[in-house]
Structure formats: structure tokens, C-alpha cells
Amino acid sequence: MRKLIAILIATVMACTFVPLVGAHQDTIVVTLTPSGTVNIDVTPGTWNGAGATIGSTGTSGATDFNLSNIGTVPVDVTIEAIDTTAWELDIATPAHDQFTLAFNVSVAGTWTHFDETPVAFIGDLPVSAEAQNWALFALEVEMPTSTSTNAAQETTITFTGTAA
């Protein structure tokens, strides 16, 4: 009988310790954040409207302007501009105290008008100079048909790059 009790006690003890030798899992969460910088450069930084006068159109040369991706990631670029102190930037046609602006990214391309609302300028501009990380473009201004001021007017054209 003692043997039987010893076997029962040994069996109970063995069953009690079995969970202690079982497998256990744990995890870690790894967050991977790609790093990179968006950085664009537009040259030259000024333009005189090709000397356009009231009621006329001024157009730069097809390769007068250069936008380069000097960051570390491909970029999508938008373009927008603002009114002058006395003239309204209009996307349609010039009128009294209203002017228009347009850009052309390719020599044989079409003109795209823009105003205060960002418009797609170029998409997925690469990083590497080997893959042409720049775009040449032209600008065009259509001056107001008439104006209430003869004072010089300035507008600012803004290019915004975001990671593609």
C-alpha cells in the first residue's frame, strides 16, 4: 500500500509541475519610420513678367526656370500664387485689375493656368541626378486689360514639394 500511495503522490506532484515547464511566448513591436527630406529649389527666384505691359502677354523662355529636387526622397510638386496689392489673380481671362498666370513644364506642352489654389506642377520628381531630378519650365503672365493704378505690382509664386 505504501508503494501505491508513493506512486499516487509522485503522480500528483508530477501533474502539478507540468505547466511550469511548458512553452511561453512574448513579443516586441518594431516601428520602422523611413527617414528622408523633402527639399526643392527653384531658380531664378525673380521674374519681371517679360516686360509685359497693360493689355499684353509676357512669356519667359521655355528653359528660363529650373525646379530641382535636392532632397532625399522623390517629390510631387504643386504651384500657386497670390493676388497683388491692387490686382486679382484670375484663372480664366484678364480683365480690369485682373491678371492670369500660367506655366509650361515641357517645351511642346500646353499652358496650365493657376491661381491661389494649389495645382499639380510635376509628379514623382526623382532624387538622383542620373534620373533627371530637375524640370525646366516657362511662365506666362497675361496683364490686366486696364488698371486703376500704375504702381508696380508683385505676386509671389509658391512651389510646394511633398514626398511622392
QUIBELCOR-V313136 format. One line per field, one symbol per residue. phi: phi as a letter, one per 20 degrees, with the letter a starting at -180 (. if undefined). Layout:
BEGIN
phi: ???
END
This chain:
BEGIN
phi: .gffffffffffffffegffdffbdbccdddddfdrcebccdcfecbemlmfdgncddcfffdfdcddededcfcdcdcbbcfefcdeedeecfbflccccbcbedgefeedfbbfegcgdbdlffefffdlebcebccccdfgfbbebdfgdccdeddcdcgf
END
